Amino acid sequence: MDATKEQVAAWKKKHGKIYKLEVTPVAGERVTLYFAKADFPLVSAYMRNVPTDPQMAQISLLKNTLLHPSQKELFQLFENYPGVTTAIVVPLMDKLGFTADVTIKEV
């Protein structure tokens, strides 16, 4: 089930930027997910945990920014398709500047 326009408006008012992701796991149903923009402390915790447990780092970031659907539904998705965490995290991290186009040269 998708979020209502009213829900999205309320989330934007509370969280600022909101991201809607539509995911279709292999042989699965299309799932619509809404996430709030991760703040610096969440991204910092994510980066700290990636070297030791990348999967749990991704799950923690997604759990802490999830707006819709419920965490129960999100975890059911992860249980059915464990690799989907990476497929979801990558575009969210792109929105935070992890793939920013940066040019550097010695001057």
Residue, then its C-alpha position, 0 to 999 in steps of 0.5 A: m500500500d502506498a502512502t497518502k498525499e497527506q502522510v507525505a506532506a506531514w513527513k516533509k513538514k517533520h523531516g524535510k527531505i523524503y525519498k520514495l523508492e520502488v523496489t521489485p525483488v527478483a520474482g517478488e512484488r513491487v514494494t513502495l518504501y518511504f524514507a526520511k533523509a538520514d542526518f549526520p549522526l546516522v550516516s556516521a554510525y553507518m560508516r563506523n559499522v560498515p567495515t565490521d558488519p555491512q549488512m547490519a549497518q545497512i539495516s540499521l540505517l534503513k530502520n532508523t529512516l523508514l517512514h512507510p511501510s512498517q518495520k515489520e513489513l521491511f524486515q519481512l522483505f529483508e528476510n525474503y530477499p536479504g540482498v535487497t538491503t544493498a539495492i535500497v541503501v545505494p540510491l539513498m546514499d547517492k542522495l546524501g552525496f556519496t556519488a557526488d561528482v568531485t574534481i580535484k587537481e594539484v595547483 
